Amino acid sequence: MTVDIGIIGLPKSSKTTIFNGLVRGKADTGGYTKGLAPHIGIAKVPEPRLKVLADILKPKRVVPAEVRYIDIGASVKELVKDEAISGQLLNQICNADALINVVRAFADDSIAHPSGSLDVGRDIAAMGLELTFSDLTIIERRLKRIETSLKGAKPPERPGFLQEQELLMKIKAELEKDVPIRQLKLTADEAKIIANYQFLTAKPLLIVVNIGEEQLPQAASLADELNASYSQPHCRLITLCGKLEMELGQLDNSAAEEFQAEFGIQELGLERVIKLSYELLGLISFATTVSDEVRAWSIKNGTTALKAAGKIHSDMERGFIRAEVISYDDLVKCGSLTEARQKGLIRLEGKSYIVQDGDIITFLFNI
């Protein structure tokens, strides 16, 4: 599965600079122009275990998991209000698995802040209002349709409409109190009812505070201070220097390492963003070894072997027989699959087996 993450933010926050840093891209950072398609880029998920597996298994090909970033560009509020430009862009953001909100904290006299001054808290709140506005608009439209449907509904249809109406009214009341859907304690049935709406405030949110180079020495303390106020269930905050990350993305590995050492950067922004995104989404990784290829896959924690097979191909799920599984640690200790098999460490698991982070799996199926 490819993880889709939408990048949003207020104007002049340098969203596209952050995008370029994450995907090592060269998208134009000159600002959004109405009618332009979003920038879309792919980043390989850093996974040190793949290198170890490659050394042990000697495959011809190693394929890491991927994250797809969508730099929306346009204002979320304008997308909702102006249906003429909302189609593709709004669909892109609504279909994302998680959102990154880029918030400006860097000073640059050549890029005037739309509000006239820097205020991270104000800008975080402003984007929260835009996301809330989008969800309230969807709810109001749906409530009107439900009212119309109830007038002509047959008796068996009415309970479903009334249940949905009650839930939407409850969510609407919370949104109007500035409580995003991601913070609500919904039941499994309630979450299922609203799943198709792809509400924006229901999505896991990573707030990326975009700092300047001169702020790098204070980056960690600033992140700690802001997280005390904004870190909540399914919402985290980090600081990044977008300009520096974009420059790093254009360098080869050796030059990038020198650059990191010069600025005291221990971990690339790409790695930090992906790590936190995985935590917010509750994702784990497993690997497959088929046809001389080692490939990493991302799935939700708690996924069964049957559903994990389906993430690779629907035929695997449909014709699932069993899964041959070995943990990463066991394989590393043995040094080879042959040795692991001799020691009985390769297990046969059925459909209901819960895949664990780091599992190496061969799916057996018949179609």
N, C-alpha and C positions, 0 to 999 in steps of 0.2 A: 504494500500500500504506500502511495505517495502522500505525505502530509502536506496539506495546503494551508498556508498562513498568509492572511491579508495584512498589508501594511497601510495604516491610516495615520492621520495627524492633521493638525491645523496648518494653514498656509505658512510658508517660510520656516518650517521646522526641519527642512532637509531630509524629508522622507526618502527621496530617491538616492541621496548620498548614502543613507543607511542601507537601502536596497542594494546598491552597488557593492558596498562592503561585505554584505552577506553572501552574494552570489558571484563575487569577483567580476562584476559587470561594468559596462561603460555607458549606461543609459544617460541621456541628456538630463542634467540637473537644473536646467534653466527654469523649471516651473511647469505646472499643468496648463494645457491648452484644451479648451472645450472641444470634444469630439475625438480626442486621441484615445487609442486603446491603452489599457494598463500595461505597465512593464511586468513581464513574467520571467522569472529566472529560477534555475535549479541549483541547489547546494547539496553536496555529498555529506552525509552524516558522518562525522568523525567517530570511528569505532576501532580503537587500538586492538581489540581482540581479533579483528579480521587479519591483521598482519601476522599475529601469532598462528592463527589457523592456516594461513597461506604457507608459513614456514613448515608446518607439520604435514599438511596435505598435498603441497606442491601442485595446486591447480593451475590450469592455463589461464584462468580468468578469475578475478576477484571483483565482485560488484557490491559496493556499499548501498545502504538505503539512501533515499533522497527526500529532501524537503523542497517544495515548490513555493516560492514567495511571489505574491501578487502585489505590486505597488499601484494602488488604486489611483492616486493623484488627486482626483476630484474630492470635494467636500462631501461627507456623508449626508449632511443636511440638504445640500443642493441636489444630490442624487434622489432623495426621497421626494423633494418638492417638484423637481423638474423631470417629468416622465419622459421628455424628449431625449434626455441623455442618460436616463437611469437604467435602461435595459441590461446591456452587457455588463456594465460596471457594477451595478447593484447585485446582479446575479453572482459575479465573481466574489464579492465580499460576503454575500449571504451564504455561499457554498464553502467558504473557508472553514477549516477545522478550528482555527484560533486566530486571534488578532494581535498585531503589534501596534501600539499607539506611540508614535514618535513625538516627544515633547521637547521643545527647544529650551536649552539652558546656556547656549553659547552666545557670546557677544560678537557682533560683526556689523560695523557701521555701514557696510555696503549692502547689507540685506536687512532692510527695516522690518522690525516686528510689526505685524498688522495691528496689534493692540498698543503699540508705542512703547512698551517696556517688557522686560523679562519677568515672568512670574510663573514658575512651574506649577504651583498649586492651582492657580486660576486656569491655566491651559488644560490641565488634567480634568478639571471640573467641566470645562467647556466641551471637551470631546465626549465626556460622559453624557452631557446633555444632548449632543448630536445623536449618539447611539440610542439614548432613551427616546428621543423624538422619532427615530426610525421605527422602533418597536411599537410605540403608541399609535403611530399612523397605521401600521399593519393591524393592530388590535381593533382600532376603531372601524376600519374597513370590514374586518371579519365579523364584528358584532352586528353591523348593519345587515350583512348577508344572512347571518343566523336569524335575525328578527324576521327577515323576509321569508326565509325557509320555514320558520315555525308556523307562519300563517297557513301554509298549505301542507304541512307535514302530516303524515299518517301516524296514528298512535304508536306503532313500534319505533318510529324514527325520532319521536320527541325526546326521550330520555338522553340520547346521544347529543342532540343539539343543546339541551338544557345543561348537561354536564360540562360541555365545552364552553358555553356562555358563562357559567358560574366561575370556571377556572380563569377565563380571560378577564373577567371583571376583577377577580382577586389579584391577578398579575398587574393589571392596569392600576389598581389602587397602590400597589407597592412601587411601581415605576414612578407614579406621581409624587411619591415620597423620596425619590432619588435612590431607591433600592434596586440595583440591577438584578436580572433574573438569575444570574450565576450565583447570587447569594441566597436565593430562596431555597427552602428545604421542600422540594417537590417529591411526591411519591413516584414510584416507577410508572404507574398508570398516567399520572399527570405529565410526566416528562415525555411519555410516548405520544400523548395528545398534541403537544406543542412542537414535537420534533420537526415536523415538516415545514413549520414557519421559519426556521432558521433565524430566530431572533438574535440580534447582534449583541445585546447585553447578556445573553445566555452563554456566549462563547468565552472560553478561557482567554484572559487578557494579559499580555506582557507589556508593561509600560517601559519604553526605552527613552531615558533622559539623555538627550544629545548634547554633550558638553564640548567645550573648546580644549585645545591642547594645553593651555595654561591652567586648566582645571584638573588635569590628570592626577596631580599629587593628592587632591582632595576627593577623588572619585569614589573611593571606598566609603569614606565617612559620609559623603553626601548621599550615597545609596542607602546606607544604614539609617540615616535620619529620615529619608523619604519613605523607606519601607515601613517605618514605625507607624506612618499615617496611611499608607496606601496598599500595603501587603495584606490581602484578604483571601478567603477561600477562592481558588481559581483565578487569582490575580497576583502578579509579582511585578517588581520594579528593579531595573538595573540601569547603570550609567554606561554610556559608550561615547567615544569620540568618533562620530561618523566620518569626519574628514580624514582622520588618521586611518581608520579601518578601510576606507575606500582606497587610500594610497597603498596600504599594505596588500590589498587584493590585486594590485597591478604589478607587484614584484614577484620575481622567482623565489623559490623557497629559501635559498641561502641569503639573499638580500633582505627578505622579509624577516628572517631570524635576527640579522644584525639590527634591523630597524626596531624590532621588538625589544631587543636588549638595550638599545639606546634610550628608549622611552620607558623602560621598566615594565613592559606588558607581559604578564605571565601567561595569559590565556587569550587567544583571539576572540573577538566579539562574536564571530560566527559560532564558535564552539560553545560559548556561554549562552547565546540565544537558543541554539538547538537543545542544549541540555535542559534549560528552564522550560522550553516549549514542550519537551517530552514529559517533564514532571507535571506540567499543567494539564496535559492531555492524558496522563496516566498510561504512557506508552512504554513498552519494553521491546527488546530486539532478540530475534533468534536467527539462526543461519541454516542454510540447506547446502548439501554437497551433491550435486547432480551433474552428470556429463562433463566432468573435469572443471566444474565451476563452483566456487564458494560465493554465496550471495546472502546478504543480510536483509532481513525483513522487519518491519515495524508493525506491532499489533497492540491492541489494548491489553493492559494487564488483566488477567482473568479469562483470556480467550482460550477456548477448547482447541484440541488438536484438529477436530473436524473443521471448525471455523478458520483456523490458521491455514489449513490446506486450501480452503476456499479463497483466501487472500492471494494465494499464488495462482490458482486457476479453478474455475467452477467445476471442471471435470474431476479434479482431485477431491473436491468435497462430495460430489455426486457419487463417485465410485470408491470412496474411502474404504480401505481394508484395515490398515493399522499404521502406526508410526514407529519407526526405529529412532530412539532418542538417547543421546548421551549429553551430559552436562559439559560445559566448557572446561570447568576445573578438572573433571575426570579425564577428559581427552588430553589436556596439557600434561597431567601427571603421567599418563600412559605413553605419550609421545607418538602414538599412531592408532588408527582405527583397528588394525589387526590385533595389537596388544590389548586394546580396550575390549575387543570382542572375546579374546581368550580369557580375560579376567571377569567376563560376564557383566561388564559395565554398560553395555548397549542394551537398553530396555525396550520391550515391545509394549506400546501403549495404545489404548483404544480411543474411540471418538470423544469420550468425556474427559480425557487427560487435560489438565490445565497447563499450558505451555509456560515454562519458566524463562526468565531473562538469561540469555546466554546458551540456551539449549541448541544443540546441533541435531537437526531432524532430517530423516529421509522418509518421505511419505510413500506408502505402498497403496496403489489404487488400481481399479479395473473399470473400464468403461465399454 
